[in-house]
Amino acid sequence: MVAGQPENAAMLGHLLTAAGILNSELDDHPNSLEMLRRANVAFLAQGDEIKANMVLNDLANELLFAGRREEAHRLLLRCVDNHRLWGTNELSYALDTLAQSHAMRGEVDEARACWLEAARPVIRDDQPMEGAMLLKGLAWCAAVRGRPETALRVHYCVDHILHELGGRYSEPSTRAKSRVFRGDGPSYRT
């Protein structure tokens, strides 16, 4: 493995992170988990707590895919707290993943709060793809809170943005969100 070569020691965390993300995209989630765990350890060994924390978000995302929701949620709470403490610009990504974790736990209001908080820097920094994903989460919240018209309007905006950008986005809660939009998911009314 390239990452194991002595001349690549300084890049070990980055190479393992890339391998973890690639394995995830190839739906090899067990190997992705292993690579991301090793990347986290490598960054910590190099004293780079910020990069190690960024990998925690990727690791938690994989744990969500694996159905290990409680473990993922604990990691995400720690990850978000660290980003807030250090004032990093990666907070919105961790908040998005934490929002998905809340959604999977049925904690709609908490998910909505995370997506709204994550939206501030995304809008400020003009990040349309990230903004579309946050809107998708907020559309899901509107749907499960019994506001289908709002959900459909917001979802239309997301589809339009994604079409314009030529992009797609995979996330653990997509299947659950799709069920709600079809009408066979959970219902939540306030």
N, C-alpha and C positions, 0 to 999 in steps of 0.2 A: 504494500500500500504506500502511495506517495506520502501520506501524512506521517508515516513511520520513519521516513528517511531523516538521518541526523541533520542534513542541511536545511530541512524544512521545520525544524523544531520551533522556530519563532512564529511560524504560521500554523502550527498544529491546531489551535482552537478554530481558526478560520476554515481550514481544510475539513475538519470534522463537522463544523456547522454546515458547510456546503454539502458534504456527503449526507448529512441528516436531512436537509431540505430536499435534496435530489431523491433520496429514498422515500420520503413522504410523497413527493409528486408521482413516484412510481408505485404508490400504494404498498410499499414495503415498510409498514409502520413499526414492526419490531426492530428492524435494523436502524430505522430513523431514530427511534428512542435511544438505542445504544449509542449511536454516533453523537446525538445531542447531549447525552449524559457525559460522554467522554470530552466533548467540546467544553462543557461547563467546567469540568475538572481541570482541563488544560488552561483555560483562562484564569481560573482561580490560582493555579500553580504559578502562573506568570504575574500574579498580583493585579490582574485586570478585572476588578469586581463589576465594572459597568458592562463590559462585554459578556461576562458570565451571567449577569442579570438579564441581558438581552436574550441570551440563549434559553433562560428559564421560560420566557414567553413561548418560544418555539417548542420547547419540551412540554409545556402545559398544553399547547395546542394538540400535540400528538397524544397526550394522555386523554384529552377529550375525545379524540377519534377512537381511542382504544376503550372508551367507556369507563375510564378511571376518573370519574368526575370529582370525587372528594380530594384525591391527591392533586389533581390539576388545580382545583379551586384554592387549596392551601398554597401551592406554588405561585399562583397568580396574585393572591393577596400580598405575599411577600415581595413579588416582583414589582407590583404597583407601588407599594410602600417605599421600596428602594428607589424607584424612578422619581417619586415625589421628593424624597430626602435629598437625592443628588441633583434634582432639577434637570434631568436629561430630556432631550427632545424625542425620546422613544416612548414616553408615557402614553400617548394616544394609542399606540399599537397594543400595549399591555392592557389598557382600559377596554379596548375592543374585544380582546380575548376574554377578559374578566366578564364583560357584559354577556358574551356567549355562554360562559360558565353559569352565570346567574340565570340566564334564559333556560338552560337545560335543567336547572334546579327548580324551575317554576317561579323564580323571583323576578317577576316582570318589572316592578318599580325600580329595583336595584339595577337591573339590566339597562333600563331606560336612562337612569341617572349616569351610568358609566358611558353610554353612547353619547349623551349630551355633553358630558365633560370632555370626552375625546374629540368632539366636533370643534371645540374652540381653536386649538392649534392647527387642525386640519384646514379649517376655513381661512384662518389667518395666513397660513403658508401656501394657500391655493393648491391643494392636493386633491384633484377631482376623483381619482380612483378610490382613494381612502375615504373621501367624503361620501361616495356612492355606497360603500359598504356600511358606513355608519347609518346612512339613511335607510338602508335595507333593514338594519336592526330596529330602527325606530318605526319603520312600517310594520314589522312583526309585532312590536309592542302595541301599536295602535290596533292591530287586528285582534290580538288576544284580550285587549281591554274593551272590546266590543265597539270599535270605531272603524268598521270596514271601509267606509267611504274615504276617510283619511288615509287608511292603510293603502288602499288602491291608488290614490293620488300620489302618495309618496313612492310607492312601488313603481308606478309609471315613470316618475322622475329618475329613479335608479336605472330602470331599463333603458331609458333615453340616454343617460350619461354613459352607461356601459356600451351601448351601441355606438355612440359618438367616439368613444375611446378605443373601440375594437377590443375590449377586454372581457375577461371572465374572472371569477374569484371563487375559490372553493373554501369552505369553512365547515366546521363540525355541525353547526346548527342549521345548515341549509335544508337538510331533509325535514327537520321539525318545522322550519318556517314554511316550507312548501306545503306541508299538511295543513297548516293553519289557513293559508291562502286558498286552498282547495275546499276548506270547510270541515275537514275531518281531524283537526288538531284540537288542543285544549282551548277552553274558553275561559276568559277572565274578565270580570266586570267590576268596575268601581262605582 
